[in-house]
Amino acid sequence: MNDINVPLSDQFAPPDLLGRLTTELASLTPEVRKAATFVLENPNEVGVSSIREIATAADVKPNTLVRMARVLGFDGYEDFREPFRDEIRRGTASFPDRARWLQSISQSGKLGSLYADMVNSALRNIEETFAGIDETALKSAADDIWASRQVFVLGVGVNNSNARNFTYLASTGMEQFHPIPKPGSTAVDDLARADDRDVLIAITCKPYRSEVVEAVRIAREQGLTIVGMSDSPASPIVAGSQHGFVVAADTPQFFPSSVSTIALLETLLSFVIASADSEIVGRVKKFHERRHELGIYVEEEAG
């Protein structure tokens, strides 16, 4: 049997309860749905927090959690909470045993084996990437990024999307980030007026894209600080750069994996924000408040 899906004791295992709650979500009243959504997004809180703490965090009344529990057939919230507390007492409230999990899905057929291989490579890539990077190196790069006049983020192919995602996230609090190449332009043209006050974050993996390697070469000549991300320490955009980061990109498929690249970019951005002044917090808050005012987000319905 699959150790993930089969509880150790009774029929009420947290994964089963969360699955049932997901199934019922669309049919719940707005307030109960809000409570259920919080539980689904924060299952680890259920076993360690009181009903009042969960209600406050979910912005609902405690009785709403009781109603949610009754939807699943429990007499009250404490009965619903008990399996989560049991899991903590048994010491199983953690990530599943990866080896057993991968083994179980790989035995389910041809696609199960592919699924296991893809999951295993994604997890391994992230582990290998961060095992080779320490926080000092990330902080050093983040400090240079924050102190710069402009930050150009260069990627082509799939890494163009990764570069644009990074700059999009940064734009909620900072304005000096630019994804390149711009539509209808070339990276070297986009860097024409850049100098030693600026930073270039460049991304490419084997086989290295010539336009990225050439842009990094020219950027070095212009005095830019280079943050290179590639899958080898010998990569021409990592070797010789002020900040070089090696990402693991192995995959059973024909394309290099972007999982660790995205994780590293998100971590680097979090370090930049941590290195920034308190004004950033206000900018991000104002950015999202404006989106709420303009109706860009779907608001939770009132009960």
VENSULNOR-V709729 format. One record per residue. N is the residue number from 1. SS is DSSP state (h for helix, s for strand, l for the rest). PHI is phi in whole degrees, 0 to 359 (999 if undefined). OMEGA is omega in degrees with one decimal (999 if undefined). Layout:
BEGIN
<<N:SS:PHI:OMEGA> <N:SS:PHI:OMEGA>>
END
This chain:
BEGIN
<<1:l:999:179.0> <2:l:284:-176.8> <3:l:293:179.3> <4:l:284:-170.3> <5:l:265:-176.9> <6:l:257:-178.9> <7:l:292:-178.6> <8:l:283:-176.5> <9:l:235:-173.7> <10:l:270:-174.3> <11:l:284:-175.4> <12:l:265:175.3> <13:l:270:-179.7> <14:h:311:178.8> <15:h:301:178.6> <16:h:294:-178.7> <17:h:294:179.5> <18:h:294:177.5> <19:h:295:178.4> <20:h:294:179.2> <21:h:295:176.8> <22:h:298:179.8> <23:h:297:-176.6> <24:h:277:-168.2> <25:h:307:-174.5> <26:h:295:-176.0> <27:h:268:-176.7> <28:l:279:173.3> <29:l:293:-176.6> <30:h:307:-178.1> <31:h:290:178.5> <32:h:293:176.8> <33:h:296:177.8> <34:h:297:177.7> <35:h:296:-179.2> <36:h:296:178.9> <37:h:298:178.7> <38:h:297:-179.8> <39:h:297:-179.7> <40:h:295:-178.0> <41:h:274:-177.9> <42:l:225:-174.7> <43:h:298:-179.1> <44:h:292:179.8> <45:h:281:-172.9> <46:h:299:-176.1> <47:l:283:-173.7> <48:l:246:-177.0> <49:l:245:178.3> <50:l:285:-180.0> <51:h:298:179.3> <52:h:291:178.5> <53:h:296:178.5> <54:h:294:-179.7> <55:h:298:178.9> <56:h:297:-179.1> <57:h:296:-178.8> <58:h:274:-178.4> <59:l:61:175.2> <60:l:225:176.0> <61:l:276:179.4> <62:h:307:-179.0> <63:h:296:178.1> <64:h:296:177.4> <65:h:293:176.4> <66:h:296:178.5> <67:h:297:177.6> <68:h:298:-179.3> <69:h:297:-178.9> <70:h:292:175.5> <71:h:303:-178.7> <72:l:269:175.2> <73:l:95:178.4> <74:l:272:178.2> <75:l:288:-178.9> <76:l:195:-175.8> <77:h:293:-178.8> <78:h:298:176.6> <79:h:294:177.2> <80:h:296:-176.8> <81:h:288:-172.2> <82:h:303:178.1> <83:h:300:178.5> <84:h:291:177.1> <85:h:290:177.1> <86:h:299:-179.1> <87:h:297:177.0> <88:h:293:-179.7> <89:h:298:179.6> <90:l:281:-178.9> <91:l:76:-178.4> <92:l:255:179.8> <93:l:279:-178.7> <94:l:204:176.3> <95:l:297:179.5> <96:l:294:175.0> <97:l:297:-171.2> <98:h:298:-176.2> <99:h:299:-179.6> <100:h:292:179.9> <101:h:296:-179.5> <102:h:297:-179.9> <103:h:295:-177.0> <104:h:292:-178.6> <105:h:284:179.9> <106:h:290:-179.4> <107:l:274:-175.1> <108:l:272:178.4> <109:l:130:-175.3> <110:h:300:179.6> <111:h:290:175.5> <112:h:297:178.5> <113:h:294:177.2> <114:h:296:178.8> <115:h:303:179.9> <116:h:299:179.6> <117:h:296:-179.5> <118:h:293:179.0> <119:h:298:-178.3> <120:h:298:-179.0> <121:h:292:178.9> <122:h:297:179.4> <123:h:295:-179.6> <124:h:295:179.7> <125:h:299:179.8> <126:h:294:179.7> <127:h:299:-177.9> <128:h:294:-179.7> <129:h:297:-175.4> <130:h:283:174.8> <131:h:293:-178.3> <132:l:262:-177.8> <133:l:232:176.7> <134:l:254:-174.8> <135:h:294:178.4> <136:h:297:179.4> <137:h:294:178.3> <138:h:294:179.9> <139:h:295:179.5> <140:h:298:178.1> <141:h:294:-179.5> <142:h:297:178.9> <143:h:298:178.9> <144:h:294:178.5> <145:h:295:-178.8> <146:h:294:-177.3> <147:h:279:-174.2> <148:l:281:174.5> <149:l:282:179.4> <150:l:220:177.1> <151:s:235:176.9> <152:s:258:-178.4> <153:s:244:-171.4> <154:s:250:172.9> <155:l:204:175.4> <156:l:237:-174.8> <157:l:65:-179.5> <158:h:297:-179.5> <159:h:287:171.9> <160:h:294:176.8> <161:h:294:178.4> <162:h:297:178.8> <163:h:295:-179.1> <164:h:291:176.5> <165:h:297:179.2> <166:h:298:-178.1> <167:h:290:176.3> <168:h:298:179.3> <169:h:297:-180.0> <170:h:295:-174.8> <171:l:293:177.8> <172:l:293:179.7> <173:l:227:-176.7> <174:l:223:-174.2> <175:l:250:-170.2> <176:l:269:-178.4> <177:s:261:-176.9> <178:s:225:174.7> <179:s:283:177.0> <180:s:225:1.3> <181:l:287:175.2> <182:l:288:177.7> <183:l:305:179.2> <184:l:79:-178.4> <185:l:236:173.4> <186:l:236:-177.3> <187:h:300:-178.1> <188:h:294:175.4> <189:h:292:-179.4> <190:h:295:-179.4> <191:l:264:-171.7> <192:l:304:-176.4> <193:l:256:179.2> <194:l:280:-179.8> <195:l:212:-173.1> <196:l:289:174.3> <197:l:270:-172.0> <198:l:244:179.9> <199:s:236:172.3> <200:s:243:171.2> <201:s:262:-176.4> <202:s:241:-177.1> <203:s:229:169.6> <204:l:198:177.4> <205:l:238:-178.9> <206:l:301:-9.4> <207:l:287:-173.3> <208:l:298:179.0> <209:l:282:-173.8> <210:h:298:-178.2> <211:h:291:176.9> <212:h:286:179.2> <213:h:299:-179.8> <214:h:293:178.8> <215:h:296:178.0> <216:h:294:178.8> <217:h:300:-179.3> <218:h:292:178.8> <219:h:299:176.3> <220:h:298:179.6> <221:h:297:-179.8> <222:l:275:175.3> <223:l:91:179.8> <224:l:292:170.4> <225:s:279:-175.2> <226:s:254:169.0> <227:s:248:-177.1> <228:s:258:176.8> <229:s:236:-178.6> <230:s:207:-174.7> <231:l:262:177.6> <232:l:207:176.3> <233:l:293:178.6> <234:l:270:179.6> <235:l:303:-179.1> <236:l:296:177.0> <237:l:262:176.3> <238:l:259:179.8> <239:l:298:178.2> <240:l:87:178.8> <241:l:273:178.4> <242:l:298:-180.0> <243:s:225:-179.7> <244:s:243:-179.6> <245:s:233:-179.7> <246:s:259:178.7> <247:l:251:174.7> <248:l:274:-174.0> <249:l:229:-178.3> <250:l:292:176.7> <251:l:201:176.3> <252:l:291:-176.1> <253:l:267:-174.2> <254:l:280:-175.3> <255:l:250:174.4> <256:l:289:-178.6> <257:l:285:176.4> <258:l:259:-172.9> <259:h:304:-176.3> <260:h:288:176.8> <261:h:297:178.9> <262:h:297:179.5> <263:h:298:179.9> <264:h:293:178.5> <265:h:298:178.9> <266:h:296:178.7> <267:h:292:177.8> <268:h:300:179.3> <269:h:296:178.0> <270:h:296:176.8> <271:h:290:177.3> <272:h:298:179.8> <273:h:296:178.6> <274:h:294:179.8> <275:h:277:-175.1> <276:l:282:177.3> <277:l:276:-173.9> <278:l:294:179.8> <279:h:299:-179.1> <280:h:301:-178.6> <281:h:301:178.9> <282:h:296:179.2> <283:h:295:-179.7> <284:h:296:179.6> <285:h:298:-179.8> <286:h:296:179.1> <287:h:302:-177.6> <288:h:284:175.9> <289:h:298:178.6> <290:h:297:179.2> <291:h:296:176.5> <292:h:296:-179.6> <293:h:298:-178.4> <294:l:275:178.4> <295:l:75:-179.5> <296:l:288:179.3> <297:l:265:172.4> <298:l:278:-177.1> <299:l:279:175.5> <300:l:292:179.5> <301:l:285:177.0> <302:l:286:-179.9> <303:l:283:999>>
END
